[in-house]
Amino acid sequence: MDTWSLPYEFHFQDRRIKYGITGQGPALVAVHGTPWSSYNLRHLIKSLATNYTVYYYDLLGYGQSSKEQGDVSLGIQNEALSALLAFWELDSPIALGHDFGGTTVLRTHLLNNPSFKKIILIDPVAISPWGSPFFQHVREHEAAFAGVPDYIHEAIVKTYIQTAAYLPIPEITLNSTISPWTGPKGKAAFYRQIAQASSHFTDEIEHLYKHISTPTLIIWGKEDTWIPVDNAHKLHKLIPGAELLLIDDAGHLVIEEHPHQILKKLKSFLAK
């Protein structure tokens, strides 16, 4: 299994957020989505660290951060990011977010009002409605899912994660992605974050996208079956002046499938 360490911790509302800082240069904050962790952004983080100081962390309830019972919804994640930005004393960093991470970046920018120099959104959960039948079923039966035997749970998570990618996921990547969701706390946390997912949190901000004046880049896997590419075009129209990059042969997990294509566009966008 790949080794991925978050050496520092920040305490937010009596819970622990694990984070890392690497590289030199202007500040860039990277935010992962669900059911991922900062591990899944490692290719982008390692490359961007040659020119930027990259701040990365695991969302509350994810990865190496606290998995105790509590609020892990999108409604708390922007509050946590806002607190981290203040703790890190960052003034107008670049913000990058994938999936729920993109939503968290948008909610933080629009509801907590920090300034971002540039915004990068990768297959974000930004347009309502969203949520697969699996999400809906877990919301209705969270306790039952959390009580399934470990081997069944791991098979559920593995199968679910594989549907996010268009290309096969290497076994080492798959195992490292699944690992935080194993064990009693990890299993409960996996179903908790799905049960707390709601389109309400995007409904709160969708009407505000037209007010975004920060230079924004939207990146999307053309074969994304979790959030179809039609949503990329809708979001592109809603954010004034946004740039859109569609990546061939990539699904929702484009950050694992084609990181080099993402990085090529990122470097061009960030150099402007």
Accessible surface in RSA format (square Angstrom, percent):
REM  Atomic radii and reference values for relative SASA: ProtOr
REM  Chains: A
REM  Algorithm: Lee & Richards
REM  Probe-radius: 1.40
REM  Slices: 20
REM RES _ NUM      All-atoms   Total-Side   Main-Chain    Non-polar    All polar
REM                ABS   REL    ABS   REL    ABS   REL    ABS   REL    ABS   REL
RES MET A   1   143.62  74.4  81.12  53.7  62.51 148.8  74.75  63.6  68.87  91.2
RES ASP A   2    46.98  32.9  33.90  33.7  13.09  30.9  12.73  30.0  34.26  34.2
RES THR A   3   128.53  91.4  98.30  99.7  30.23  72.1  70.48  94.7  58.06  87.8
RES TRP A   4    41.12  16.5  24.86  12.0  16.26  38.2  25.97  13.8  15.15  24.6
RES SER A   5    72.81  61.5  59.33  79.2  13.48  31.0  37.91  80.7  34.90  48.9
RES LEU A   6     3.16   1.8   0.00   0.0   3.16   8.0   0.00   0.0   3.16   8.5
RES PRO A   7    79.64  58.0  48.18  43.9  31.46 114.3  55.79  46.1  23.84 148.2
RES TYR A   8   106.25  49.6 102.01  58.0   4.23  11.0  61.37  46.1  44.88  55.3
RES GLU A   9    77.00  44.2  57.95  43.8  19.05  45.4  23.17  44.8  53.83  43.9
RES PHE A  10    28.36  14.2  26.27  16.3   2.09   5.4  28.36  17.2   0.00   0.0
RES HIS A  11   118.47  64.8  97.57  67.8  20.91  53.5  75.87  78.2  42.60  49.6
RES PHE A  12    18.72   9.4  16.82  10.4   1.90   5.0  18.72  11.4   0.00   0.0
RES GLN A  13   112.99  63.2  80.32  58.7  32.67  77.8  44.32  94.3  68.67  52.1
RES ASP A  14   148.94 104.3 111.37 110.9  37.57  88.8  34.90  82.1 114.04 113.7
RES ARG A  15    28.13  11.8  25.23  12.9   2.90   6.9  16.69  22.8  11.43   6.9
RES ARG A  16    79.70  33.5  78.65  40.1   1.05   2.5  12.36  16.9  67.34  40.8
RES ILE A  17     0.13   0.1   0.13   0.1   0.00   0.0   0.13   0.1   0.00   0.0
RES LYS A  18    38.44  18.8  38.44  23.6   0.00   0.0  10.91   9.8  27.53  29.3
RES TYR A  19    18.03   8.4  18.03  10.3   0.00   0.0   0.01   0.0  18.02  22.2
RES GLY A  20     0.11   0.1   0.00   N/A   0.11   0.1   0.11   0.3   0.00   0.0
RES ILE A  21    67.77  38.6  45.85  34.2  21.91  52.8  45.85  33.0  21.91  59.5
RES THR A  22    48.41  34.4  41.78  42.4   6.64  15.8  19.76  26.5  28.65  43.3
RES GLY A  23    34.08  42.0   0.00   N/A  34.08  42.0  11.79  32.3  22.29  49.9
RES GLN A  24   152.90  85.5 146.83 107.3   6.07  14.5  48.92 104.1 103.99  78.9
RES GLY A  25    44.73  55.2   0.00   N/A  44.73  55.2  24.90  68.3  19.82  44.4
RES PRO A  26    71.73  52.3  58.25  53.1  13.48  49.0  70.99  58.6   0.74   4.6
RES ALA A  27    23.88  22.0  15.16  23.4   8.71  19.8  15.23  21.4   8.65  22.9
RES LEU A  28     0.04   0.0   0.04   0.0   0.00   0.0   0.04   0.0   0.00   0.0
RES VAL A  29     1.19   0.8   1.19   1.1   0.00   0.0   1.19   1.0   0.00   0.0
RES ALA A  30     1.99   1.8   1.81   2.8   0.19   0.4   1.81   2.5   0.19   0.5
RES VAL A  31     0.10   0.1   0.10   0.1   0.00   0.0   0.10   0.1   0.00   0.0
RES HIS A  32     0.25   0.1   0.07   0.0   0.18   0.5   0.07   0.1   0.18   0.2
RES GLY A  33     0.00   0.0   0.00   N/A   0.00   0.0   0.00   0.0   0.00   0.0
RES THR A  34     4.75   3.4   4.43   4.5   0.32   0.8   3.58   4.8   1.17   1.8
RES PRO A  35     0.58   0.4   0.15   0.1   0.43   1.6   0.15   0.1   0.43   2.7
RES TRP A  36     2.16   0.9   0.00   0.0   2.16   5.1   1.44   0.8   0.72   1.2
RES SER A  37     7.37   6.2   7.01   9.3   0.36   0.8   2.62   5.6   4.75   6.6
RES SER A  38     0.30   0.3   0.30   0.4   0.00   0.0   0.30   0.6   0.00   0.0
RES TYR A  39     7.16   3.3   7.16   4.1   0.00   0.0   7.16   5.4   0.00   0.0
RES ASN A  40     0.58   0.4   0.36   0.4   0.21   0.5   0.00   0.0   0.58   0.6
RES LEU A  41     0.58   0.3   0.17   0.1   0.42   1.0   0.58   0.4   0.00   0.0
RES ARG A  42    14.68   6.2  14.68   7.5   0.00   0.0   4.37   6.0  10.31   6.3
RES HIS A  43    65.61  35.9  59.18  41.1   6.43  16.4  38.81  40.0  26.80  31.2
RES LEU A  44     2.14   1.2   2.14   1.5   0.00   0.0   2.14   1.5   0.00   0.0
RES ILE A  45     2.66   1.5   2.66   2.0   0.00   0.0   2.66   1.9   0.00   0.0
RES LYS A  46   131.23  64.0 116.47  71.5  14.76  35.1  75.38  67.8  55.85  59.5
RES SER A  47    28.11  23.8  20.09  26.8   8.02  18.5  18.48  39.4   9.63  13.5
RES LEU A  48     2.76   1.5   2.05   1.5   0.70   1.8   2.76   1.9   0.00   0.0
RES ALA A  49    15.92  14.6   9.55  14.7   6.37  14.5   9.89  13.9   6.03  16.0
RES THR A  50   103.42  73.6  69.81  70.8  33.60  80.1  73.99  99.4  29.43  44.5
RES ASN A  51    83.74  57.7  73.55  71.1  10.19  24.5  17.33  41.7  66.41  64.2
RES TYR A  52    28.01  13.1  28.01  15.9   0.00   0.0  10.26   7.7  17.76  21.9
RES THR A  53    24.12  17.2  24.12  24.5   0.00   0.0  14.78  19.9   9.34  14.1
RES VAL A  54     0.00   0.0   0.00   0.0   0.00   0.0   0.00   0.0   0.00   0.0
RES TYR A  55    27.50  12.8  27.50  15.6   0.00   0.0   1.88   1.4  25.62  31.6
RES TYR A  56    18.45   8.6  18.45  10.5   0.00   0.0   0.00   0.0  18.45  22.7
RES TYR A  57     0.46   0.2   0.33   0.2   0.13   0.3   0.33   0.3   0.13   0.2
RES ASP A  58     1.26   0.9   1.26   1.3   0.00   0.0   0.00   0.0   1.26   1.3
RES LEU A  59     0.47   0.3   0.47   0.3   0.00   0.0   0.47   0.3   0.00   0.0
RES LEU A  60     0.22   0.1   0.00   0.0   0.22   0.6   0.00   0.0   0.22   0.6
RES GLY A  61     0.99   1.2   0.00   N/A   0.99   1.2   0.70   1.9   0.29   0.6
RES TYR A  62     1.97   0.9   1.97   1.1   0.00   0.0   0.21   0.2   1.77   2.2
RES GLY A  63     4.45   5.5   0.00   N/A   4.45   5.5   1.04   2.9   3.41   7.6
RES GLN A  64    66.94  37.4  56.42  41.2  10.51  25.0  37.78  80.4  29.16  22.1
RES SER A  65     2.55   2.2   0.00   0.0   2.55   5.9   0.00   0.0   2.55   3.6
RES SER A  66     5.51   4.7   3.25   4.3   2.26   5.2   1.46   3.1   4.05   5.7
RES LYS A  67    27.87  13.6  22.13  13.6   5.74  13.7   8.20   7.4  19.66  20.9
RES GLU A  68    77.79  44.7  71.73  54.3   6.06  14.4  52.26 101.1  25.52  20.8
RES GLN A  69   142.07  79.4 118.54  86.6  23.53  56.0  58.91 125.4  83.16  63.1
RES GLY A  70    24.56  30.3   0.00   N/A  24.56  30.3  24.56  67.4   0.00   0.0
RES ASP A  71    63.70  44.6  54.58  54.3   9.12  21.6  29.56  69.6  34.14  34.1
RES VAL A  72     4.81   3.2   1.77   1.6   3.03   7.3   1.77   1.5   3.03   8.2
RES SER A  73    10.88   9.2   8.00  10.7   2.88   6.6   7.67  16.3   3.22   4.5
RES LEU A  74     1.18   0.7   0.01   0.0   1.17   2.9   0.01   0.0   1.17   3.1
RES GLY A  75    20.22  24.9   0.00   N/A  20.22  24.9   8.56  23.5  11.66  26.1
RES ILE A  76    17.73  10.1  17.62  13.1   0.11   0.3  17.73  12.8   0.00   0.0
RES GLN A  77     2.31   1.3   2.22   1.6   0.09   0.2   2.01   4.3   0.31   0.2
RES ASN A  78     1.24   0.9   1.24   1.2   0.00   0.0   0.00   0.0   1.24   1.2
RES GLU A  79    76.04  43.7  72.96  55.2   3.08   7.3  20.02  38.7  56.02  45.7
RES ALA A  80     0.31   0.3   0.31   0.5   0.00   0.0   0.31   0.4   0.00   0.0
RES LEU A  81     1.00   0.6   1.00   0.7   0.00   0.0   1.00   0.7   0.00   0.0
RES SER A  82    31.20  26.4  27.03  36.1   4.17   9.6   3.30   7.0  27.90  39.1
RES ALA A  83    28.90  26.6  17.38  26.8  11.52  26.2  26.02  36.6   2.88   7.6
RES LEU A  84     0.00   0.0   0.00   0.0   0.00   0.0   0.00   0.0   0.00   0.0
RES LEU A  85     9.80   5.5   9.02   6.4   0.78   2.0   9.26   6.5   0.54   1.4
RES ALA A  86    75.12  69.1  51.60  79.6  23.52  53.5  63.29  89.1  11.83  31.3
RES PHE A  87   102.36  51.2  77.13  47.8  25.23  65.6  86.68  52.6  15.68  44.9
RES TRP A  88    23.95   9.6   5.16   2.5  18.78  44.1  10.60   5.7  13.34  21.6
RES GLU A  89   155.31  89.2 123.60  93.5  31.71  75.5  45.75  88.5 109.56  89.4
RES LEU A  90    33.36  18.6  11.02   7.9  22.33  56.1  12.72   8.9  20.63  55.5
RES ASP A  91   132.63  92.9 105.47 105.0  27.16  64.2  38.18  89.8  94.46  94.2
RES SER A  92    40.95  34.6  31.03  41.4   9.92  22.9  19.11  40.7  21.84  30.6
RES PRO A  93     4.71   3.4   2.25   2.0   2.46   8.9   4.71   3.9   0.00   0.0
RES ILE A  94     5.07   2.9   4.96   3.7   0.11   0.3   4.96   3.6   0.11   0.3
RES ALA A  95     1.18   1.1   1.18   1.8   0.00   0.0   1.18   1.7   0.00   0.0
RES LEU A  96     0.59   0.3   0.59   0.4   0.00   0.0   0.59   0.4   0.00   0.0
RES GLY A  97     0.00   0.0   0.00   N/A   0.00   0.0   0.00   0.0   0.00   0.0
RES HIS A  98     0.00   0.0   0.00   0.0   0.00   0.0   0.00   0.0   0.00   0.0
RES ASP A  99     4.21   2.9   4.21   4.2   0.00   0.0   0.00   0.0   4.21   4.2
RES PHE A 100     8.79   4.4   8.79   5.4   0.00   0.0   8.79   5.3   0.00   0.0
RES GLY A 101     0.00   0.0   0.00   N/A   0.00   0.0   0.00   0.0   0.00   0.0
RES GLY A 102     0.00   0.0   0.00   N/A   0.00   0.0   0.00   0.0   0.00   0.0
RES THR A 103     0.00   0.0   0.00   0.0   0.00   0.0   0.00   0.0   0.00   0.0
RES THR A 104     0.00   0.0   0.00   0.0   0.00   0.0   0.00   0.0   0.00   0.0
RES VAL A 105     0.05   0.0   0.05   0.0   0.00   0.0   0.05   0.0   0.00   0.0
RES LEU A 106     0.12   0.1   0.12   0.1   0.00   0.0   0.12   0.1   0.00   0.0
RES ARG A 107     9.90   4.2   9.90   5.0   0.00   0.0   0.00   0.0   9.90   6.0
RES THR A 108     0.00   0.0   0.00   0.0   0.00   0.0   0.00   0.0   0.00   0.0
RES HIS A 109    29.77  16.3  24.96  17.3   4.81  12.3  15.95  16.4  13.82  16.1
RES LEU A 110    28.78  16.0  12.85   9.2  15.93  40.0  14.73  10.3  14.05  37.8
RES LEU A 111    70.12  39.1  44.57  31.9  25.55  64.2  47.01  33.0  23.10  62.2
RES ASN A 112    43.33  29.9  15.42  14.9  27.91  67.2   6.33  15.2  37.00  35.8
RES ASN A 113   116.87  80.6  89.53  86.5  27.34  65.8  29.03  69.9  87.84  84.9
RES PRO A 114    31.40  22.9  18.83  17.2  12.57  45.7  29.59  24.4   1.82  11.3
RES SER A 115    65.82  55.6  54.30  72.5  11.53  26.6  37.59  80.1  28.23  39.5
RES PHE A 116     8.22   4.1   0.77   0.5   7.44  19.4   0.77   0.5   7.44  21.3
RES LYS A 117   116.81  57.0 104.35  64.0  12.46  29.7  66.22  59.6  50.60  53.9
RES LYS A 118    16.15   7.9  16.15   9.9   0.00   0.0  14.62  13.2   1.54   1.6
RES ILE A 119     0.15   0.1   0.15   0.1   0.00   0.0   0.15   0.1   0.00   0.0
RES ILE A 120     0.00   0.0   0.00   0.0   0.00   0.0   0.00   0.0   0.00   0.0
RES LEU A 121     0.00   0.0   0.00   0.0   0.00   0.0   0.00   0.0   0.00   0.0
RES ILE A 122     0.00   0.0   0.00   0.0   0.00   0.0   0.00   0.0   0.00   0.0
RES ASP A 123     0.00   0.0   0.00   0.0   0.00   0.0   0.00   0.0   0.00   0.0
RES PRO A 124     0.29   0.2   0.00   0.0   0.29   1.1   0.00   0.0   0.29   1.8
RES VAL A 125     6.95   4.6   6.23   5.6   0.72   1.7   6.95   6.0   0.00   0.0
RES ALA A 126     0.99   0.9   0.08   0.1   0.91   2.1   0.08   0.1   0.91   2.4
RES ILE A 127    10.73   6.1   9.28   6.9   1.45   3.5   9.28   6.7   1.45   3.9
RES SER A 128    28.06  23.7  12.53  16.7  15.52  35.8  12.70  27.1  15.35  21.5
RES PRO A 129   123.99  90.4 110.61 100.8  13.39  48.7 110.72  91.4  13.28  82.5
RES TRP A 130    38.28  15.4  16.00   7.7  22.28  52.3  27.87  14.9  10.41  16.9
RES GLY A 131    26.35  32.5   0.00   N/A  26.35  32.5   4.33  11.9  22.01  49.3
RES SER A 132    47.21  39.9  36.11  48.2  11.10  25.6  42.27  90.0   4.94   6.9
RES PRO A 133   109.39  79.7 104.78  95.5   4.60  16.7 105.97  87.5   3.42  21.2
RES PHE A 134    49.53  24.8  42.15  26.1   7.38  19.2  47.07  28.5   2.45   7.0
RES PHE A 135    14.41   7.2  14.41   8.9   0.00   0.0  14.41   8.7   0.00   0.0
RES GLN A 136    86.90  48.6  85.68  62.6   1.22   2.9  20.19  43.0  66.71  50.6
RES HIS A 137    93.60  51.2  91.05  63.3   2.55   6.5  54.79  56.5  38.81  45.2
RES VAL A 138     0.00   0.0   0.00   0.0   0.00   0.0   0.00   0.0   0.00   0.0
RES ARG A 139    88.64  37.2  63.90  32.6  24.74  58.9  28.80  39.4  59.84  36.3
RES GLU A 140   128.77  73.9  95.14  72.0  33.63  80.1  40.64  78.6  88.13  72.0
RES HIS A 141    80.05  43.8  73.73  51.2   6.32  16.2  52.23  53.8  27.82  32.4
RES GLU A 142    59.02  33.9  56.06  42.4   2.96   7.1  14.83  28.7  44.19  36.1
RES ALA A 143    87.03  80.0  68.91 106.3  18.12  41.2  74.82 105.4  12.21  32.4
RES ALA A 144    68.73  63.2  47.67  73.6  21.05  47.9  60.80  85.6   7.92  21.0
RES PHE A 145    30.07  15.0  29.03  18.0   1.05   2.7  30.04  18.2   0.04   0.1
RES ALA A 146    29.12  26.8  20.11  31.0   9.01  20.5  20.26  28.5   8.86  23.5
RES GLY A 147    60.54  74.7   0.00   N/A  60.54  74.7  32.29  88.6  28.25  63.3
RES VAL A 148    31.20  20.5  28.03  25.4   3.17   7.6  30.94  26.9   0.26   0.7
RES PRO A 149    66.82  48.7  55.96  51.0  10.87  39.5  66.81  55.2   0.02   0.1
RES ASP A 150    78.22  54.8  73.82  73.5   4.39  10.4  24.63  58.0  53.58  53.4
RES TYR A 151   163.72  76.4 151.26  86.1  12.46  32.4 119.99  90.2  43.73  53.9
RES ILE A 152    66.00  37.6  64.69  48.2   1.30   3.1  66.00  47.5   0.00   0.0
RES HIS A 153     2.64   1.4   2.64   1.8   0.00   0.0   2.20   2.3   0.44   0.5
RES GLU A 154    74.17  42.6  72.94  55.2   1.23   2.9  12.87  24.9  61.30  50.1
RES ALA A 155    56.17  51.6  47.83  73.8   8.34  19.0  55.02  77.5   1.15   3.1
RES ILE A 156    41.60  23.7  35.83  26.7   5.77  13.9  40.38  29.1   1.22   3.3
RES VAL A 157     0.10   0.1   0.10   0.1   0.00   0.0   0.10   0.1   0.00   0.0
RES LYS A 158    72.47  35.4  72.47  44.5   0.00   0.0  33.56  30.2  38.91  41.4
RES THR A 159    83.08  59.1  82.84  84.0   0.23   0.6  58.51  78.6  24.57  37.1
RES TYR A 160    26.26  12.3  21.75  12.4   4.51  11.7  22.25  16.7   4.01   4.9
RES ILE A 161     0.60   0.3   0.60   0.4   0.00   0.0   0.60   0.4   0.00   0.0
RES GLN A 162    84.44  47.2  74.40  54.4  10.05  23.9  20.76  44.2  63.69  48.3
RES THR A 163    71.48  50.8  57.08  57.9  14.40  34.3  62.56  84.0   8.92  13.5
RES ALA A 164     1.83   1.7   0.00   0.0   1.83   4.2   0.68   1.0   1.15   3.1
RES ALA A 165    17.78  16.3   0.33   0.5  17.44  39.7   1.38   1.9  16.39  43.4
RES TYR A 166   114.54  53.5  85.57  48.7  28.98  75.4  49.47  37.2  65.07  80.2
RES LEU A 167    64.47  35.9  60.96  43.6   3.51   8.8  61.75  43.4   2.72   7.3
RES PRO A 168   126.61  92.3 100.27  91.4  26.34  95.7 112.08  92.5  14.53  90.3
RES ILE A 169    24.54  14.0   5.56   4.1  18.99  45.8   6.98   5.0  17.56  47.7
RES PRO A 170    81.61  59.5  69.21  63.1  12.40  45.1  81.43  67.2   0.18   1.1
RES GLU A 171    97.85  56.2  89.65  67.8   8.21  19.5  53.57 103.6  44.28  36.2
RES ILE A 172    82.78  47.1  76.77  57.2   6.01  14.5  80.22  57.8   2.56   6.9
RES THR A 173     6.52   4.6   6.52   6.6   0.00   0.0   0.53   0.7   5.99   9.1
RES LEU A 174     0.63   0.4   0.63   0.5   0.00   0.0   0.63   0.4   0.00   0.0
RES ASN A 175    65.48  45.2  61.11  59.1   4.37  10.5  14.06  33.8  51.42  49.7
RES SER A 176     9.09   7.7   2.99   4.0   6.10  14.0   3.24   6.9   5.84   8.2
RES THR A 177     4.86   3.5   1.99   2.0   2.88   6.9   1.09   1.5   3.77   5.7
RES ILE A 178    13.80   7.9  13.80  10.3   0.00   0.0  13.80   9.9   0.00   0.0
RES SER A 179    41.93  35.4  32.63  43.5   9.30  21.4  11.39  24.3  30.54  42.8
RES PRO A 180    31.53  23.0  18.18  16.6  13.34  48.5  28.73  23.7   2.79  17.4
RES TRP A 181     1.89   0.8   1.89   0.9   0.00   0.0   0.53   0.3   1.36   2.2
RES THR A 182    46.97  33.4  35.07  35.6  11.90  28.4  16.74  22.5  30.23  45.7
RES GLY A 183    33.63  41.5   0.00   N/A  33.63  41.5  25.42  69.8   8.20  18.4
RES PRO A 184   117.08  85.3 106.26  96.9  10.82  39.3 110.94  91.6   6.13  38.1
RES LYS A 185   130.27  63.6 125.30  76.9   4.97  11.8  88.52  79.7  41.74  44.5
RES GLY A 186     2.72   3.4   0.00   N/A   2.72   3.4   0.65   1.8   2.07   4.6
RES LYS A 187    23.30  11.4  23.30  14.3   0.00   0.0   9.07   8.2  14.23  15.2
RES ALA A 188    31.25  28.7  29.38  45.3   1.87   4.3  29.54  41.6   1.71   4.5
RES ALA A 189     1.63   1.5   0.60   0.9   1.02   2.3   0.94   1.3   0.69   1.8
RES PHE A 190     0.00   0.0   0.00   0.0   0.00   0.0   0.00   0.0   0.00   0.0
RES TYR A 191     0.00   0.0   0.00   0.0   0.00   0.0   0.00   0.0   0.00   0.0
RES ARG A 192    16.46   6.9  16.46   8.4   0.00   0.0   1.77   2.4  14.70   8.9
RES GLN A 193     3.45   1.9   0.59   0.4   2.86   6.8   0.46   1.0   2.99   2.3
RES ILE A 194     0.43   0.2   0.43   0.3   0.00   0.0   0.43   0.3   0.00   0.0
RES ALA A 195    21.50  19.8   6.95  10.7  14.54  33.1   6.95   9.8  14.54  38.5
RES GLN A 196    51.18  28.6  39.41  28.8  11.77  28.0  31.14  66.3  20.04  15.2
RES ALA A 197     1.74   1.6   0.03   0.0   1.71   3.9   1.13   1.6   0.61   1.6
RES SER A 198    39.95  33.8  36.03  48.1   3.92   9.0  23.21  49.4  16.74  23.4
RES SER A 199    27.35  23.1  21.84  29.1   5.51  12.7  17.59  37.5   9.76  13.7
RES HIS A 200    98.05  53.6  93.37  64.9   4.68  12.0  61.12  63.0  36.93  43.0
RES PHE A 201    31.16  15.6  31.16  19.3   0.00   0.0  31.16  18.9   0.00   0.0
RES THR A 202     0.00   0.0   0.00   0.0   0.00   0.0   0.00   0.0   0.00   0.0
RES ASP A 203    79.07  55.4  62.49  62.2  16.58  39.2  27.52  64.8  51.55  51.4
RES GLU A 204    65.92  37.8  51.97  39.3  13.95  33.2  25.13  48.6  40.78  33.3
RES ILE A 205     0.00   0.0   0.00   0.0   0.00   0.0   0.00   0.0   0.00   0.0
RES GLU A 206    45.01  25.8  41.75  31.6   3.26   7.8  14.86  28.7  30.15  24.6
RES HIS A 207   114.52  62.6 100.62  69.9  13.90  35.6  88.63  91.3  25.89  30.1
RES LEU A 208    41.28  23.0  41.28  29.5   0.00   0.0  41.28  29.0   0.00   0.0
RES TYR A 209     0.15   0.1   0.15   0.1   0.00   0.0   0.15   0.1   0.00   0.0
RES LYS A 210   132.89  64.8 118.37  72.6  14.51  34.6  61.11  55.0  71.78  76.5
RES HIS A 211   120.60  65.9  95.06  66.1  25.54  65.3  66.05  68.1  54.55  63.5
RES ILE A 212     3.52   2.0   0.18   0.1   3.34   8.1   1.85   1.3   1.67   4.5
RES SER A 213   106.78  90.2  75.78 101.1  30.99  71.4  48.40 103.1  58.37  81.8
RES THR A 214    15.80  11.2   9.39   9.5   6.41  15.3   4.71   6.3  11.09  16.8
RES PRO A 215    70.81  51.6  58.92  53.7  11.89  43.2  70.81  58.5   0.00   0.0
RES THR A 216     2.95   2.1   0.45   0.5   2.51   6.0   0.43   0.6   2.52   3.8
RES LEU A 217     0.00   0.0   0.00   0.0   0.00   0.0   0.00   0.0   0.00   0.0
RES ILE A 218     0.00   0.0   0.00   0.0   0.00   0.0   0.00   0.0   0.00   0.0
RES ILE A 219     0.00   0.0   0.00   0.0   0.00   0.0   0.00   0.0   0.00   0.0
RES TRP A 220     0.57   0.2   0.57   0.3   0.00   0.0   0.57   0.3   0.00   0.0
RES GLY A 221     0.00   0.0   0.00   N/A   0.00   0.0   0.00   0.0   0.00   0.0
RES LYS A 222    88.23  43.0  75.03  46.0  13.20  31.4  31.23  28.1  57.00  60.7
RES GLU A 223    73.43  42.2  64.10  48.5   9.33  22.2   7.96  15.4  65.47  53.5
RES ASP A 224     6.43   4.5   0.00   0.0   6.43  15.2   0.00   0.0   6.43   6.4
RES THR A 225   107.72  76.6  79.90  81.0  27.82  66.3  74.69 100.3  33.03  49.9
RES TRP A 226    64.81  26.0  34.94  16.9  29.87  70.1  36.14  19.3  28.66  46.5
RES ILE A 227    12.34   7.0  11.77   8.8   0.57   1.4  12.34   8.9   0.00   0.0
RES PRO A 228    70.64  51.5  70.15  64.0   0.49   1.8  70.64  58.3   0.00   0.0
RES VAL A 229    36.66  24.1  35.33  32.0   1.33   3.2  35.33  30.7   1.33   3.6
RES ASP A 230    89.92  63.0  87.98  87.6   1.94   4.6  16.35  38.5  73.57  73.4
RES ASN A 231    19.08  13.2  19.08  18.4   0.00   0.0   0.18   0.4  18.90  18.3
RES ALA A 232     0.00   0.0   0.00   0.0   0.00   0.0   0.00   0.0   0.00   0.0
RES HIS A 233    76.34  41.7  75.57  52.5   0.77   2.0  49.61  51.1  26.73  31.1
RES LYS A 234   109.92  53.6 106.29  65.2   3.64   8.7  63.37  57.0  46.56  49.6
RES LEU A 235     0.03   0.0   0.03   0.0   0.00   0.0   0.03   0.0   0.00   0.0
RES HIS A 236    65.41  35.8  59.39  41.3   6.03  15.4  39.03  40.2  26.38  30.7
RES LYS A 237   176.46  86.1 141.01  86.5  35.46  84.4  91.89  82.7  84.57  90.1
RES LEU A 238    66.31  36.9  62.09  44.4   4.23  10.6  64.15  45.1   2.17   5.8
RES ILE A 239     0.99   0.6   0.00   0.0   0.99   2.4   0.00   0.0   0.99   2.7
RES PRO A 240    74.72  54.5  52.81  48.1  21.91  79.7  63.90  52.8  10.82  67.3
RES GLY A 241    78.64  97.0   0.00   N/A  78.64  97.0  44.24 121.4  34.40  77.0
RES ALA A 242    10.25   9.4   0.00   0.0  10.25  23.3   0.11   0.2  10.14  26.9
RES GLU A 243    45.00  25.8  41.59  31.5   3.40   8.1  29.72  57.5  15.27  12.5
RES LEU A 244    44.50  24.8  12.12   8.7  32.38  81.4  12.12   8.5  32.38  87.1
RES LEU A 245    45.29  25.2  44.95  32.2   0.34   0.9  45.29  31.8   0.00   0.0
RES LEU A 246    48.57  27.1  30.40  21.7  18.17  45.7  30.40  21.3  18.17  48.9
RES ILE A 247     1.40   0.8   0.31   0.2   1.09   2.6   1.40   1.0   0.00   0.0
RES ASP A 248    78.00  54.6  75.12  74.8   2.88   6.8  23.69  55.7  54.32  54.2
RES ASP A 249    71.98  50.4  71.04  70.7   0.94   2.2   8.43  19.8  63.55  63.4
RES ALA A 250     0.00   0.0   0.00   0.0   0.00   0.0   0.00   0.0   0.00   0.0
RES GLY A 251     1.41   1.7   0.00   N/A   1.41   1.7   1.41   3.9   0.00   0.0
RES HIS A 252     0.50   0.3   0.33   0.2   0.16   0.4   0.24   0.2   0.26   0.3
RES LEU A 253     1.20   0.7   1.20   0.9   0.00   0.0   1.20   0.8   0.00   0.0
RES VAL A 254     0.00   0.0   0.00   0.0   0.00   0.0   0.00   0.0   0.00   0.0
RES ILE A 255     0.30   0.2   0.05   0.0   0.25   0.6   0.05   0.0   0.25   0.7
RES GLU A 256    25.82  14.8   8.56   6.5  17.26  41.1   5.69  11.0  20.13  16.4
RES GLU A 257    27.26  15.6   5.55   4.2  21.71  51.7  11.16  21.6  16.09  13.1
RES HIS A 258    36.78  20.1  33.43  23.2   3.35   8.6  26.55  27.4  10.23  11.9
RES PRO A 259    12.90   9.4  12.90  11.8   0.00   0.0  12.90  10.6   0.00   0.0
RES HIS A 260   149.30  81.6 142.56  99.1   6.73  17.2 101.85 105.0  47.45  55.2
RES GLN A 261    84.89  47.5  79.57  58.2   5.32  12.7  33.88  72.1  51.01  38.7
RES ILE A 262     0.00   0.0   0.00   0.0   0.00   0.0   0.00   0.0   0.00   0.0
RES LEU A 263    11.89   6.6  11.89   8.5   0.00   0.0  11.89   8.4   0.00   0.0
RES LYS A 264   166.38  81.2 155.29  95.3  11.09  26.4 104.18  93.8  62.20  66.3
RES LYS A 265    52.37  25.5  49.51  30.4   2.86   6.8  19.31  17.4  33.07  35.2
RES LEU A 266     0.00   0.0   0.00   0.0   0.00   0.0   0.00   0.0   0.00   0.0
RES LYS A 267    94.07  45.9  86.18  52.9   7.88  18.8  49.40  44.5  44.67  47.6
RES SER A 268    58.14  49.1  46.25  61.7  11.89  27.4  30.44  64.8  27.70  38.8
RES PHE A 269     3.95   2.0   3.95   2.4   0.00   0.0   3.95   2.4   0.00   0.0
RES LEU A 270    17.06   9.5   0.33   0.2  16.73  42.1   0.33   0.2  16.73  45.0
RES ALA A 271    87.44  80.4  47.39  73.1  40.06  91.1  58.02  81.7  29.43  78.0
RES LYS A 272   145.75  71.1  89.68  55.0  56.06 133.5 104.42  94.0  41.33  44.0
END  Absolute sums over single chains surface
CHAIN  1 A    11056.0       8808.2       2247.8       6293.1       4762.9
END  Absolute sums over all chains
TOTAL         11056.0       8808.2       2247.8       6293.1       4762.9
